Amino acid sequence: MAEIESDLTLIGLWQSPFVLRARIALNIKNLQYVFHEEKFGTKSELLLK
């Protein structure tokens, strides 16, 4: 699968209802975004920026 070039980045767990709601809204608006899955209980450098 090709990487998408986008200014939007969504960070979270795929199981989260909040992330699911955001993904649905982004897809309805046809916005390109990059999804980075974050492990529960840890914070990546991207999240801490």
C-alpha atoms as an extended CHARMM CRD file, in Angstrom:
* protein
*
        49  EXT
         1         1  MET       CA              0.0000000000        0.0000000000        0.0000000000  PROA      1               0.0000000000
         2         2  ALA       CA              1.3680000000        3.4200000000       -0.9200000000  PROA      2               0.0000000000
         3         3  GLU       CA              2.0820000000        6.0800000000        1.6610000000  PROA      3               0.0000000000
         4         4  ILE       CA             -0.2740000000        9.0530000000        1.5930000000  PROA      4               0.0000000000
         5         5  GLU       CA              1.2350000000       12.5480000000        1.6260000000  PROA      5               0.0000000000
         6         6  SER       CA             -0.9230000000       14.5730000000        3.9830000000  PROA      6               0.0000000000
         7         7  ASP       CA             -0.8320000000       17.3770000000        6.5270000000  PROA      7               0.0000000000
         8         8  LEU       CA             -3.3830000000       15.5560000000        8.6910000000  PROA      8               0.0000000000
         9         9  THR       CA             -2.1620000000       12.9240000000       11.1150000000  PROA      9               0.0000000000
        10        10  LEU       CA             -4.4990000000       10.8890000000       13.2960000000  PROA      10              0.0000000000
        11        11  ILE       CA             -2.8960000000        9.1770000000       16.2870000000  PROA      11              0.0000000000
        12        12  GLY       CA             -4.6360000000        6.5820000000       18.4280000000  PROA      12              0.0000000000
        13        13  LEU       CA             -5.8500000000        3.0210000000       18.8630000000  PROA      13              0.0000000000
        14        14  TRP       CA             -7.9760000000        1.5820000000       16.0840000000  PROA      14              0.0000000000
        15        15  GLN       CA            -10.3810000000        0.1650000000       18.7170000000  PROA      15              0.0000000000
        16        16  SER       CA            -11.0610000000        3.5720000000       20.2610000000  PROA      16              0.0000000000
        17        17  PRO       CA            -14.5790000000        4.9090000000       19.6190000000  PROA      17              0.0000000000
        18        18  PHE       CA            -13.1220000000        8.4380000000       19.5310000000  PROA      18              0.0000000000
        19        19  VAL       CA            -10.6070000000        7.5170000000       16.8260000000  PROA      19              0.0000000000
        20        20  LEU       CA            -13.3200000000        5.6760000000       14.9090000000  PROA      20              0.0000000000
        21        21  ARG       CA            -15.5290000000        8.7760000000       15.0060000000  PROA      21              0.0000000000
        22        22  ALA       CA            -12.6730000000       10.9530000000       13.7330000000  PROA      22              0.0000000000
        23        23  ARG       CA            -11.8540000000        8.4800000000       10.9250000000  PROA      23              0.0000000000
        24        24  ILE       CA            -15.4960000000        8.3890000000        9.8180000000  PROA      24              0.0000000000
        25        25  ALA       CA            -15.6590000000       12.2050000000        9.7600000000  PROA      25              0.0000000000
        26        26  LEU       CA            -12.4190000000       12.4730000000        7.7640000000  PROA      26              0.0000000000
        27        27  ASN       CA            -13.6470000000        9.8900000000        5.2530000000  PROA      27              0.0000000000
        28        28  ILE       CA            -17.0370000000       11.6020000000        4.8500000000  PROA      28              0.0000000000
        29        29  LYS       CA            -15.2500000000       14.8790000000        4.1000000000  PROA      29              0.0000000000
        30        30  ASN       CA            -12.8760000000       13.0650000000        1.6890000000  PROA      30              0.0000000000
        31        31  LEU       CA             -9.8080000000       14.3580000000        3.5360000000  PROA      31              0.0000000000
        32        32  GLN       CA             -6.4930000000       12.5620000000        3.1350000000  PROA      32              0.0000000000
        33        33  TYR       CA             -4.8690000000       11.6270000000        6.4470000000  PROA      33              0.0000000000
        34        34  VAL       CA             -2.1710000000        9.3970000000        7.8430000000  PROA      34              0.0000000000
        35        35  PHE       CA             -3.1000000000        7.0860000000       10.7150000000  PROA      35              0.0000000000
        36        36  HSD       CA             -0.4370000000        6.1970000000       13.2760000000  PROA      36              0.0000000000
        37        37  GLU       CA             -1.4530000000        3.5130000000       15.7230000000  PROA      37              0.0000000000
        38        38  GLU       CA             -0.3000000000        4.2530000000       19.2510000000  PROA      38              0.0000000000
        39        39  LYS       CA              0.2020000000        1.4700000000       21.7700000000  PROA      39              0.0000000000
        40        40  PHE       CA             -1.9250000000        1.8100000000       24.8970000000  PROA      40              0.0000000000
        41        41  GLY       CA              0.0260000000        3.2480000000       27.8140000000  PROA      41              0.0000000000
        42        42  THR       CA              2.9910000000        4.5370000000       25.7970000000  PROA      42              0.0000000000
        43        43  LYS       CA              3.6090000000        7.8840000000       24.1790000000  PROA      43              0.0000000000
        44        44  SER       CA              5.6450000000        8.1530000000       21.0020000000  PROA      44              0.0000000000
        45        45  GLU       CA              7.8000000000       11.1190000000       20.0430000000  PROA      45              0.0000000000
        46        46  LEU       CA              5.1730000000       12.1390000000       17.4700000000  PROA      46              0.0000000000
        47        47  LEU       CA              2.5020000000       12.3310000000       20.1710000000  PROA      47              0.0000000000
        48        48  LEU       CA              4.7450000000       14.3600000000       22.4790000000  PROA      48              0.0000000000
        49        49  LYS       CA              5.4740000000       17.0500000000       19.8320000000  PROA      49              0.0000000000
